[in-house]
Amino acid sequence: MHTPRRRLASRAAVTAAAVLAATAALTIGPAAPAPAAAPAAAPARTALDGASIVSETWLDARTVDLQINSPAVGGTVATRLLLPTGWSAQATRTWPVLYLLQGAHDDYTSWTRETDIEQFTADKQLIVAMPSSGPTGIPSTWWNFGSNKPDYETFQVTELVQLLQQNYRAGAARAIGGVSTGGWGAVAFAARHAGTFRAAASYSGVLHTTLPGMPVVVQLIVSREGLLPWALWGSPIFQSPLWNAQNPYALASKLTGTSLYLSSGTGVVGGNGELSAEALETTLWPASQAFAARLKQLGIPAQTHFYLGGTHSWTYWRNEYKTSWPLLSQALGL
C-alpha cells in the first residue's frame, strides 16, 4: 500500500526547531498516478470569470480528471470529479456538490487514492469535486509581495463553482471538507464566503494560524516546496492584518448558520506507530481546541470529535470523513 505524504500541523508549545525536525521526518509523498488514455479534448467551456476546461480524462464511468485554465492561478490546474451514477450532461436536474480538499504536499488524487470515497458515494446522488491546491496544499490567495498570485481561493470558490454549474449540472447546495491544510481551507472558505457552503468539515485542520508557534509551521510548509516563507501571507508581524484575514479563529463569527464538523487527536498516546505523525498531530491540538472554544464563546454550534492519540494521517481521516457524513449529507439535502 502506498504511503502518502504526511501533513503538517502546529502546536503553540512546540518550538520552531522541534517542528522543523518533525517536518523533516515526513516522507516525500505519493507517486504521480499512472496515466490513462490520452486526454479527450473538451470544448473551451468558459466560466464567467474566464476560467475554462481545456481537457477531460475519463478514468471510468464516474471519474473524470479536468485540466482547467485558471486566470486566478495563472496556469492550468487539475481537478478530479466523481459524478453520480446515472449522471448526464443533458439531465434536467442538478446535483449537490461535496468539495474535498487535499493536505500539504499532496495532490488532487489523494482522496481517491487514500480512501474509498468512490465506492462510498456510488449510491449517493451528488458530485464530489477534488481540486488541486498547489504543491503546498494551502488553497489560498498568495500575497507574493503584492502580486496576489497564484489565487487558489478564487479558483476553487468562484471559477470551479461556475464551471461545474455550467458543464456538470452542479446545483447550489455545497459542502466542503479537507484534511490538514485542506481542513484550514474548508473552514476558512466557509467563513470568508458566507452562503457558498452549507457545511464545512475539518479533519486535523489548521484552525488558528496566528497562535504562537503556528506561523512557523505555516512557513515551513511553504519553504519545504522551495518557496519563500513570506510568499504566502507575508510577515506575521508586518502583514498581520492579512494573516488575520486568513485565520479561521479570527473569522469564527462569520460561521453562524454553517454546519460544522471538527476532528483532531492529541497524538500523544495510541496511534499506530507513526511517531512523526503523532508528533505532528500533537502540534495541532492547541489550535483546534482554541478554535472550538471560540465557537462555543460565540454560541456557534459544531459537532466535534476530539480524541486521545491518533496520528496526522489517513489512518484516522478515513474514518473521520464517514463520521461527518450525516452532517454533510443533511446540509446537502440528501
C-alpha positions in Angstrom: 0.0 0.0 0.0 1.3 3.4 -0.9 2.5 5.7 1.9 1.2 9.3 1.4 3.0 12.4 2.3 2.4 13.4 5.9 0.5 16.6 6.5 1.9 19.4 8.7 0.3 20.7 11.8 1.2 23.0 14.7 1.3 23.5 18.4 1.8 26.5 20.5 4.1 24.8 22.9 6.4 23.3 20.3 9.5 25.3 19.3 10.3 26.0 15.8 13.3 23.6 16.0 11.0 20.7 17.1 8.5 21.4 14.4 11.3 21.5 11.8 12.6 18.2 13.0 9.1 16.6 12.7 8.7 18.1 9.3 12.0 16.7 8.1 10.9 13.2 9.2 8.0 13.1 6.8 8.1 11.0 3.6 8.3 12.8 0.3 4.8 11.8 -0.8 2.8 10.0 -3.4 4.0 9.0 -6.8 2.1 10.5 -9.7 -0.9 8.5 -10.8 -0.4 6.2 -13.8 -1.5 8.0 -17.0 -4.8 6.9 -18.5 -5.7 7.2 -22.2 -4.8 10.5 -23.8 -7.0 13.3 -22.5 -10.1 13.8 -24.6 -10.1 17.4 -25.8 -13.1 19.3 -24.4 -14.6 22.5 -25.8 -13.2 25.6 -24.3 -16.1 26.0 -21.9 -15.5 29.3 -20.2 -16.7 30.5 -16.8 -18.0 34.0 -16.2 -14.6 34.9 -14.7 -12.7 33.5 -17.7 -11.6 30.0 -16.4 -12.1 27.3 -19.0 -12.0 23.5 -19.2 -9.3 22.6 -21.6 -9.3 18.8 -21.3 -11.1 15.9 -19.8 -9.7 12.4 -19.0 -12.4 9.8 -18.1 -10.8 7.2 -15.8 -14.1 5.2 -15.6 -17.8 5.7 -15.9 -17.9 8.1 -12.9 -14.4 9.5 -12.5 -13.1 12.4 -14.7 -9.9 14.4 -14.4 -10.1 18.0 -15.6 -7.4 20.4 -16.7 -8.6 23.9 -16.1 -7.1 27.1 -17.4 -7.4 29.4 -14.4 -6.8 33.1 -14.7 -6.8 33.4 -10.9 -4.0 30.9 -10.5 -2.2 32.0 -13.7 -2.0 28.5 -15.2 -3.6 25.1 -15.7 -5.0 23.4 -12.5 -6.1 19.8 -12.2 -9.4 18.7 -10.6 -10.8 15.3 -10.2 -14.6 14.7 -10.2 -16.7 11.8 -9.1 -20.1 12.0 -10.8 -23.2 10.3 -9.5 -24.4 7.1 -11.0 -26.7 8.0 -13.9 -25.2 11.4 -14.4 -25.8 13.0 -17.8 -24.8 16.4 -19.1 -28.3 16.6 -20.7 -30.1 15.9 -17.5 -32.9 18.3 -16.5 -31.9 18.0 -12.8 -28.9 19.2 -10.9 -26.8 17.6 -8.2 -25.4 18.9 -4.9 -21.6 19.1 -4.6 -19.2 17.9 -1.9 -15.8 19.6 -2.2 -12.9 17.6 -0.7 -9.5 19.4 -0.3 -6.1 17.8 -0.2 -3.5 18.2 2.6 0.0 19.7 2.5 2.4 18.4 -0.1 -0.1 16.1 -1.7 -2.3 16.4 -4.7 -5.9 16.3 -6.1 -5.8 12.4 -6.4 -5.3 11.9 -2.6 -8.9 11.4 -1.7 -9.5 8.6 -4.3 -6.0 7.2 -3.6 -6.2 7.0 0.2 -9.9 6.5 0.8 -12.9 4.5 -0.5 -14.7 7.8 -1.4 -15.5 6.4 -4.9 -17.3 3.3 -3.5 -18.8 5.2 -0.6 -20.5 7.7 -2.9 -21.5 5.2 -5.6 -25.1 5.0 -4.3 -25.3 8.7 -3.4 -26.7 11.4 -5.7 -24.0 14.0 -5.5 -21.0 15.3 -7.3 -17.6 15.1 -5.5 -15.1 17.7 -6.6 -11.4 17.3 -5.6 -9.4 20.3 -6.8 -5.7 20.9 -6.7 -4.5 23.3 -4.1 -1.0 23.6 -5.5 2.2 22.0 -4.2 1.8 23.3 -0.6 -1.8 22.2 -0.3 -2.7 25.6 1.0 -5.7 26.8 -1.1 -5.2 30.5 -0.6 -4.6 33.7 -2.4 -0.8 34.1 -2.2 0.4 37.6 -1.2 3.7 37.1 -3.1 4.9 40.6 -2.2 1.8 42.3 -3.6 1.1 40.3 -6.7 -1.7 38.2 -5.1 -0.9 35.3 -7.3 -1.4 32.4 -7.5 -5.0 32.7 -6.2 -6.2 29.2 -5.4 -9.1 30.6 -3.3 -10.7 32.3 -6.3 -10.1 29.2 -8.4 -11.9 26.8 -6.0 -14.6 29.1 -4.7 -15.5 31.0 -7.9 -14.1 29.6 -11.1 -14.6 25.9 -10.3 -18.1 26.6 -8.9 -19.1 28.3 -12.2 -17.6 25.6 -14.4 -19.3 22.8 -12.5 -22.7 24.6 -12.8 -22.3 25.3 -16.5 -20.9 21.9 -17.5 -21.7 19.2 -15.0 -25.2 20.0 -13.7 -23.9 21.2 -10.3 -26.6 22.7 -8.1 -26.5 25.4 -5.4 -26.2 23.0 -2.4 -22.5 22.7 -1.5 -20.5 21.3 1.4 -16.7 21.3 1.9 -14.2 19.2 3.8 -10.5 18.8 4.0 -7.5 17.2 5.8 -4.7 19.2 7.4 -4.2 22.3 5.3 -7.3 21.4 3.4 -9.2 21.5 6.7 -8.0 25.1 7.0 -9.3 25.8 3.6 -12.7 24.2 4.2 -13.4 26.3 7.3 -11.7 29.5 6.0 -13.7 29.3 2.8 -17.0 28.8 4.6 -16.2 31.9 6.7 -14.9 34.1 4.0 -17.6 33.2 1.5 -20.8 33.1 3.6 -23.6 31.1 1.9 -21.3 29.4 -0.6 -21.0 26.2 1.6 -23.8 25.0 3.8 -21.4 22.8 5.8 -17.7 22.6 6.4 -15.7 19.7 7.9 -12.1 19.9 9.1 -10.1 16.7 9.8 -7.0 17.6 11.7 -7.2 21.1 10.1 -5.0 24.1 10.8 -7.7 26.3 12.6 -5.7 29.0 14.4 -2.9 30.2 12.2 -1.7 33.0 14.5 -1.5 31.0 17.7 2.1 31.2 19.0 4.2 28.7 17.1 1.7 28.3 14.3 3.2 30.9 11.8 6.4 28.9 11.9 4.6 25.8 10.9 2.8 27.5 8.1 6.0 29.0 6.8 7.8 25.6 7.0 5.1 24.2 4.7 5.8 26.9 2.2 9.6 26.6 2.4 9.5 22.8 2.1 8.4 23.4 -1.5 11.4 25.7 -2.2 9.3 28.8 -1.9 10.0 31.9 0.1 8.3 31.6 3.5 6.8 35.1 3.3 5.3 34.5 -0.2 2.1 33.1 1.2 0.8 35.9 3.6 3.8 38.0 4.2 5.3 38.5 7.6 3.1 37.5 10.6 4.2 40.9 12.1 4.3 43.4 9.3 1.3 41.8 7.4 -0.7 40.8 10.5 -4.0 42.1 9.0 -3.5 39.7 6.1 -2.8 36.8 8.5 -5.9 37.6 10.5 -8.0 37.7 7.4 -7.0 34.2 6.6 -7.3 32.8 10.2 -10.3 30.6 10.9 -10.1 31.6 14.6 -10.4 35.3 13.7 -13.2 34.6 11.2 -15.2 32.4 13.5 -18.1 34.8 13.9 -18.8 34.5 10.2 -19.6 30.8 10.5 -23.1 31.4 12.0 -25.6 29.2 10.2 -22.9 26.9 8.7 -23.0 23.2 9.9 -19.5 22.4 11.2 -17.6 19.2 12.0 -14.2 19.3 13.7 -12.0 16.4 14.5 -8.4 16.2 15.8 -6.3 13.9 18.0 -3.9 14.5 20.8 -1.2 12.4 19.0 0.4 11.7 22.4 -0.9 8.2 23.2 -2.3 5.5 21.0 -1.7 5.8 17.3 -0.2 3.1 15.0 3.5 3.5 15.4 3.8 6.5 13.1 5.8 8.5 15.6 6.5 11.6 13.4 2.8 11.8 12.5 1.9 11.5 16.2 4.1 14.5 16.9 2.6 16.5 14.1 -0.9 15.8 15.4 0.1 16.9 18.8 1.2 20.3 17.4 -2.3 20.8 16.1 -4.1 20.1 19.3 -3.9 23.5 21.0 -5.1 25.3 17.8 -8.1 23.0 17.3 -9.1 23.4 21.0 -8.8 27.2 20.8 -11.0 27.3 17.7 -13.6 25.1 19.3 -13.6 27.2 22.4 -14.0 30.4 20.3 -17.1 28.9 18.5 -18.6 28.0 21.9 -17.9 31.5 23.2 -19.8 32.9 20.1 -22.7 30.4 20.6 -22.0 28.8 17.2 -22.7 25.0 17.4 -20.3 22.5 16.0 -20.1 18.7 16.0 -16.6 17.7 17.4 -14.7 14.5 17.7 -11.5 15.2 19.7 -9.8 12.0 20.7 -6.8 10.7 22.6 -3.9 9.5 20.5 -4.2 9.4 16.7 -1.8 10.4 14.0 -1.8 13.1 11.4 -2.5 10.6 8.7 -5.2 9.0 6.5 -5.3 6.1 9.1 -7.6 8.4 11.1 -9.1 10.6 8.4 -10.6 7.7 6.5 -12.9 7.1 9.5 -13.5 10.8 10.2 -15.0 11.7 6.9 -17.5 8.9 7.3 -18.3 10.1 10.8 -19.0 13.5 9.5 -21.1 12.2 6.6 -24.5 12.5 8.3 -23.9 16.2 9.0 -22.6 16.8 5.4 -25.4 14.8 3.8 -28.1 16.7 5.7 -26.6 20.0 4.6 -26.6 18.8 1.0 -30.2 17.8 1.2 -29.5 14.1 0.7 
